[in-house]
Amino acid sequence: MKILQLVNRVPYPLNDGGNLAVHFYTEGFLNAGVSLSMLAMNTTKHWVSPEKLPDIFNRLSFFKTVKVDNRVRPLPAFLNLFSQKSYNISRFISKGYEQALIKLLKQQSFDIIQLEGLYLMPYIEVIRRFSKAKVVLRQHNAEFVIWKRLTIQESNPIKKKYLRLLTRRLKDFEIKSLDKTDFILAISETDAAVFRQMGATKPIHIQSFGFNLNNLPFVPDNKPPVSLYHIGAMDWLPNKEGVLFFISKVMPLIARKLPETKLHLAGRNMPEHFFKHQWPNVIVHGEVPDATAFERDKSILVVPLLAGGGVRIKVFRAMALGKAIVSTTVGVEGINVTNGRNVVIADSAEEIAEKIVQLVNHPQHILTLGQQARQLMEEDYNQSKMIDSLLQVYQDLVSNA
């Protein structure tokens, strides 16, 4: 089978959920013997030097990057107010990328073209003109839902009004996009339900996330002093909002009872003021070169998300490593977890702090949670099994054309 992945940024380094989600398919398809090609935007916001890419990109049958300037610029953002287009989407429309795609489709034929997210949908007409491949939209989440939640939480009335406009236009684009494809990959049943409510009539397949567990060590840790950590891209607003909530509302409550317990923050594009601000018991690492090395000696992952869609890949990774996880309900949406068995779920600042204090005071439970989490990964989220199942679905899709 020949598959083409279209991506709106080079999926490397593997230090945030978006890149890991794309890598799940890239690695899985290649290991399954698929002839896989990739055309990637190399964006200003997430620029990657092609010389620094790992060997997996050399295994691709075809690989090309196209420079795309997707910066948020004041004048285009202002002028966009007088149109009906989604500014979120327009930043990924590139003549250079379109021309590279046309050239590739003229030279090669594919069975499946997998769009890695909504931001590739502006190219659907080009694909239809130059290819007979089945087009699959892989949605990591329902994009407008994230912005809707952020709008609800925003207190500044001017910013709230602008976010409401962005959300409405993004939702309109998303609704119009869903039935332009042949097939939709939803990462959770929650997201699939949202797509159906939006009017999607094309087949939807639930394809959650998984890991090649041979590549991740089982490293639970409950050695005193027990440490908390969060890792995630800090240019993603839900991560930033959740971390600020945890630092300002939860950590003071924890510090009163556990003065030695520290929170370690890691992630790409850490805001500068996070380094400058002095929060008690908070250590800001910023971007780390090796996520596994960073997480290895940490005990409890905190996932204080207040908004977001899809599933949190940081949760899968922590489960695979055998870490205890304390999350809000939003943070574990779409994942087959059981509160108190393989994760701990709490939503208010007081309840989150209380659950963490209980774990620190009962370190054996930290190990038990980690063991149960790893077992869940082995049973339900094994990359090889999941990709084999998906390829059978793709084979049926192509055969029934």
C-alpha atoms as one frame of an Amber mdcrd trajectory, in Angstrom:
protein
   0.000   0.000   0.000   1.186   3.518  -0.836   0.317   6.257   1.637   1.099
   9.972   1.554   1.140  11.946   4.795   0.531  15.682   4.494   1.612  17.569
   7.622   1.497  21.234   8.613   4.860  21.083  10.399   7.858  18.783  10.409
   7.011  16.155  13.087  10.252  16.526  15.021  11.543  16.774  17.722   9.319
  14.326  19.572   8.708  16.594  22.532   5.058  17.527  22.165   1.749  15.818
  21.494   1.309  17.069  17.936   4.626  15.677  16.718   4.194  12.423  18.629
   0.742  11.927  17.102   2.103  12.182  13.560   5.122  10.046  14.470   2.779
   7.311  15.720   1.568   6.825  12.140   4.901   7.445  10.411   6.750   4.891
  12.524   3.837   2.470  12.576   3.283   2.526   8.801   6.989   2.102   8.071
   7.341  -0.791  10.514   4.311  -2.434   8.861   5.999  -2.307   5.444   3.963
   0.538   3.937   5.494   2.588   1.102   5.167   5.918   2.895   5.766   9.446
   1.590   5.570  12.775   3.415   5.201  16.386   2.299   5.697  18.677   5.281
   5.383  22.380   5.867   8.447  23.731   7.614   6.815  26.635   9.366   8.314
  29.782  10.815   6.731  28.990  14.160   8.075  25.405  14.336  11.144  25.587
  12.093  13.320  22.454  11.988  16.693  22.217  10.263  16.434  19.335   7.734
  20.038  18.379   8.513  19.102  17.540  12.093  16.318  15.102  11.298  16.713
  11.483  12.520  17.113   8.380  10.371  13.401   7.566  10.242  12.948  10.302
   7.615  15.483   8.501   5.399  13.206   5.453   5.452  10.431   7.378   3.685
   9.918   6.654  -0.013   9.636  10.420  -0.559  10.210  13.309   1.828  10.192
  17.027   1.184   9.775  20.136   3.329   8.386  23.467   2.133   9.049  26.704
   3.979   5.797  28.314   5.150   5.552  31.616   7.015   2.680  31.073   9.451
   3.474  33.843  11.922   0.584  35.714  13.498   0.996  39.203  12.051  -1.006
  42.212  13.246  -2.008  43.660   9.863  -3.253  40.409   8.254  -5.032  39.537
  11.500  -6.755  42.928  11.496  -7.721  42.773   7.814  -9.083  39.270   8.354
 -11.777  40.780  10.590 -13.418  42.163   7.449 -13.580  38.809   5.689 -15.469
  35.634   6.453 -12.382  33.400   6.440 -10.818  31.630   9.409  -7.546  33.337
  10.297  -6.412  30.137  12.046  -6.618  28.280   8.730  -5.398  31.041   6.397
  -1.952  31.072   8.046  -1.339  27.630   6.535  -2.306  28.431   2.961   0.904
  28.474   0.918   1.405  28.717  -2.839   4.769  26.996  -2.477   3.256  24.051
  -0.627   0.445  23.793  -3.169   2.907  23.707  -6.073   5.037  21.042  -4.370
   1.916  18.952  -3.785   0.805  19.246  -7.423   4.266  18.226  -8.639   4.290
  15.173  -6.357   0.776  14.058  -7.339   1.662  14.340 -11.022   4.719  12.130
 -10.505   3.272   9.490  -8.170  -0.007   7.775  -7.398  -1.147   6.837  -3.893
  -3.794   4.602  -2.369  -4.361   6.805   0.685  -3.578  10.463   1.315  -3.730
  11.137   5.047  -4.196  14.764   6.054  -2.690  15.255   9.486  -5.234  17.720
  10.789  -7.712  20.375   9.710  -5.004  22.803   8.560  -4.348  20.647   5.465
  -7.953  20.880   4.270  -7.358  23.975   2.064  -5.527  21.588  -0.297  -8.421
  19.157  -0.795  -9.387  20.615  -4.189  -5.823  20.222  -5.464  -5.784  16.604
  -4.291  -9.072  15.842  -6.042  -7.804  17.371  -9.296  -4.542  15.466  -9.427
  -5.144  12.215  -7.521  -7.633   9.358  -7.291  -6.420   8.383  -3.817  -8.817
   8.032  -0.921  -8.472  11.099   1.297  -8.436  10.579   5.060  -8.688  13.438
   7.531  -6.996  12.562  10.813  -8.358  14.887  13.440  -6.347  14.987  16.645
  -9.278  16.873  18.161 -12.301  18.930  17.228 -10.408  22.180  16.748 -13.218
  24.617  17.428 -14.028  22.945  20.764 -10.631  24.002  22.132 -11.189  27.600
  21.130 -14.732  27.554  22.475 -13.476  26.497  25.914 -10.752  29.132  25.831
 -13.364  31.743  24.935 -15.526  30.767  27.906 -12.565  31.103  30.288 -11.362
  34.468  28.948 -12.171  37.394  31.260 -10.963  40.267  29.057 -14.125  41.375
  27.162 -12.257  42.538  24.034 -10.173  39.377  23.805 -13.243  37.292  24.576
 -15.100  38.868  21.647 -12.172  38.214  19.294 -11.832  34.598  20.455 -15.559
  34.120  19.888 -15.125  35.307  16.296 -12.150  32.994  15.700 -14.111  30.083
  17.168 -17.175  30.697  14.992 -15.171  30.943  11.783 -13.058  27.914  12.633
 -16.211  25.917  13.383 -17.760  26.970  10.066 -14.640  25.833   8.202 -14.532
  22.554  10.126 -18.184  21.790   9.378 -17.682  22.399   5.657 -14.504  20.292
   5.615 -15.679  17.049   7.194 -17.648  15.708   4.241 -15.091  16.756   1.629
 -12.954  13.773   2.602 -13.625  10.064   2.108 -12.909   8.982   5.653 -12.323
  10.519   9.085  -9.955   9.275  11.771 -11.119  10.505  15.177  -8.847  10.060
  18.152 -11.702   9.443  20.597 -15.394   8.615  20.676 -15.983  12.042  22.230
 -14.546  13.731  19.158 -16.382  11.385  16.796 -19.652  12.333  18.478 -18.848
  16.022  17.988 -18.130  15.447  14.290 -21.441  13.635  13.866 -23.270  16.459
  15.630 -21.581  18.849  13.194 -23.174  16.925  10.326 -20.406  14.559   9.228
 -21.825  11.711   7.159 -18.591  10.093   5.953 -17.332   6.963   7.770 -15.579
   7.707  11.064 -13.038   5.326  12.552 -11.890   5.690  16.152  -8.105   5.545
  16.140  -6.603   6.385  19.496  -2.921   6.866  20.223  -0.359   4.274  21.199
   3.349   3.705  21.630   5.962   1.234  20.505   6.546   0.058  24.066   9.901
  -1.457  23.141  11.188   2.113  22.889  10.018   3.269  26.328  11.436   1.990
  29.635   9.264   1.174  32.640  10.634   3.660  35.183   8.189   4.302  38.058
   9.638   6.468  40.800   8.493   7.187  44.351  11.793   8.082  45.997  11.578
  10.976  48.449  11.216  13.824  47.986   8.443  12.911  45.559   8.453  15.252
  42.550   5.661  16.556  40.328   6.109  17.420  36.683   4.378  18.729  33.581
   5.703  18.482  30.040   4.031  19.914  26.964   4.260  22.593  24.286   3.671
  25.905  26.018   2.633  27.729  22.864  -0.571  25.665  22.980  -2.991  27.823
  24.940  -4.723  25.037  26.906  -1.333  23.887  28.270  -0.365  27.416  29.257
  -3.712  28.147  30.913  -3.680  24.836  32.781  -0.141  25.279  34.079  -0.881
  28.813  35.290  -3.944  27.482  37.102  -1.861  24.775  38.767   0.946  27.140
  39.785  -1.311  29.845  41.165  -4.145  27.804  42.694  -2.859  24.302  43.445
   0.832  24.592  44.330   0.277  26.978  47.273  -2.096  24.417  48.812   0.429
  21.621  48.294   3.340  23.679  49.653   1.570  24.203  52.974   1.536  20.468
  53.679   4.477  19.303  51.547   7.140  22.025  51.635   9.747  19.774  49.987
   7.597  18.766  47.005   8.589  20.575  43.818   6.955  20.989  40.424   9.193
  20.667  37.336   7.978  22.366  34.141   9.285  21.393  30.700   8.114  22.137
  27.208   8.863  23.874  23.967   8.295  27.634  23.652   8.143  28.231  27.394
   7.055  31.884  27.863   9.901  34.119  28.985   8.036  35.340  32.056   7.935
  31.761  33.363  11.725  31.881  33.712  11.718  35.342  35.275   8.918  34.785
  37.784   9.890  33.261  41.129   7.237  30.745  42.128   7.934  28.830  45.343
   8.703  25.132  44.736   8.470  25.523  40.944  11.463  24.733  38.712  11.193
  25.871  35.075  13.318  23.801  32.681  11.944  24.986  29.346  12.562  22.778
  26.313  14.431  19.595  27.162  16.517  17.650  24.607  15.342  14.237  25.835
  11.832  13.859  27.239  12.474  10.360  28.583  15.593  11.497  30.438  13.623
  14.393  31.935  10.746  12.185  33.071  12.815   9.239  34.277  13.374  10.455
  37.865  10.027  12.247  38.283   7.156  10.663  40.212   3.786  12.240  39.354
   2.645  13.787  36.085   0.087  16.568  36.594  -2.347  17.292  33.754  -4.300
  20.367  34.895  -6.088  21.023  31.609  -9.189  23.182  31.717  -9.735  23.159
  27.937  -8.743  20.990  25.010  -9.999  18.261  22.733  -8.787  14.894  21.514
  -6.543  13.005  23.899  -3.409  14.027  25.773  -0.400  12.182  24.443   1.592
  13.185  27.514  -0.785  10.933  29.457  -0.064   7.922  27.221   3.654   8.539
  27.515   3.543   8.787  31.302   1.460   5.597  31.510   3.994   3.770  29.357
   6.812   4.961  31.627   4.893   3.794  34.691   4.317   7.215  36.219   1.460
   8.126  38.526  -0.883  10.660  36.915  -3.133  13.270  38.512  -5.392  14.869
  35.917  -8.518  16.922  35.487 -11.448  15.267  33.743 -10.626  17.169  30.541
  -7.033  15.934  30.693  -7.992  12.269  30.285 -10.978  12.638  27.955 -11.103
   9.853  25.394  -8.679   7.548  27.237  -9.888   4.273  28.721  -8.722   4.999
  32.263 -10.306   4.248  35.635 -10.133   6.824  38.409  -8.151   5.440  41.332
  -6.862   2.432  39.393  -4.507   3.764  36.733  -4.955   7.532  37.152  -6.281
   9.959  39.743  -8.899  12.439  38.529  -9.739  15.701  40.282 -10.998  19.054
  39.018 -11.011  21.734  41.719  -7.778  23.193  43.052  -8.573  21.903  46.516
  -9.326  18.356  45.344  -6.241  18.195  43.117  -4.024  19.313  45.982  -5.654
  16.835  48.352  -5.141  13.898  45.957  -1.484  14.792  45.430  -0.866  15.085
  49.164  -2.434  11.654  49.671  -0.175  10.126  47.015   2.976  11.663  48.441
   2.049  10.422  51.903   1.384   6.917  50.524   4.263   6.345  48.066   3.363
   2.685  47.457   0.197   3.872  45.709   2.394   5.858  43.297   4.020   2.591
  42.203   0.693   0.752  41.996  -0.824   3.437  39.760   2.220   3.284  37.491
   2.091  -0.505  37.200  -1.609  -0.478  36.333  -1.055   2.322  33.804   1.688
   0.415  31.978  -0.516  -2.678  31.873  -3.301  -0.620  30.282  -0.874   0.572
  27.605   0.246  -2.966  26.826  -3.331  -4.215  26.526  -5.139  -1.351  24.781
  -2.598   1.044  23.262   0.036  -1.089  21.537   1.175   0.693  18.372   1.812
  -2.405  16.254  -1.627  -3.909  16.885  -3.372  -0.584  16.302  -1.601   0.132
  12.997  -2.269  -3.403  11.679  -5.953  -2.918  12.425  -6.014   0.484  10.709
  -4.278  -0.821   7.591  -6.981  -3.459   7.227  -9.570  -0.665   7.364  -7.610
   1.241   4.710  -7.382  -1.862   2.514 -11.175  -2.251   2.679 -11.607   1.450
   1.882  -9.436   1.161  -1.226 -10.921  -2.181  -2.330 -14.488  -0.893  -2.087
 -13.772   2.161  -4.229
